[in-house]
Amino acid sequence: MPFREINSKMVEATVAPGQRMFSQRGAMLAYRGDVTFTPNTAGGQGGVMAMLGRRAAGEAAPLMTVEGDGTVLFGHGGHHVQVIRLAGDTLYVEADRLLAFDGSLEQGTMFMGAQGGVMGMVRGQVTGQGLFTTTLRGHGAVAVMAHGGVLELPVTPERPVHVDPQAYVAHHGDVRNRLSTALGWRDMVGRGSGEAFQLELSGSGAVYVQASEEKL
């Protein structure tokens, strides 16, 4: 289900019979045709476990199931919108940054501490980011939200990328993430910016970084 970028803060999606998509509640700006919007209480295709994961992280993002025959304009809060197209790989993105995505994509939830060890587990307490990240896998498109624009940075085996956790939007590819700090435990109390913490992404893929540290 293709997205067409109208401008930096709005996308148009084509809804076709027999297909469906999911959007964040309140993201619909306008639509044409015979289109229905139904609250999705099961957390999309991820089911109850995906929904519980987001709620446990304080990231409950109510979804709407969008079906019918027509076109829909999506946007939310005047935030910048970035369209990411997947070709069989997995996108890792925080639930509250999702604007809309193809219903054909397989949804899941990943615990960030699984890759980052103990430092990954303190990510939510100190940096203000959630411990759980939504995963979307397959072939399709995803529209994500960010503050002030988005830059895509390639991640290569020779050159890992270090990102301020609060500027992180999403990443995809064969990428591992690790949260580290250059400060001692006493120094980092009350500090949540990238000067205290860095999210290191290594491997092969790409990471999307927003122009502001403001959390949605």
Protein Blocks (a to p, Z undefined) as FASTA:
>chain_A
ZZddfblmbccddddehiacdddehkambdedjddddddfkgpjnommlmmmmmmnopac
cddddedjddddddeehiacdddddehiacdddfklpfbdcfkbccddddfklmnmmmlm
mmmmmnopafbdcddedjdddddddehiaadddddfklccdddfklpfbdcdjddddddd
fbdfklmgopabfklpccddedjddddddfbfbdZZ
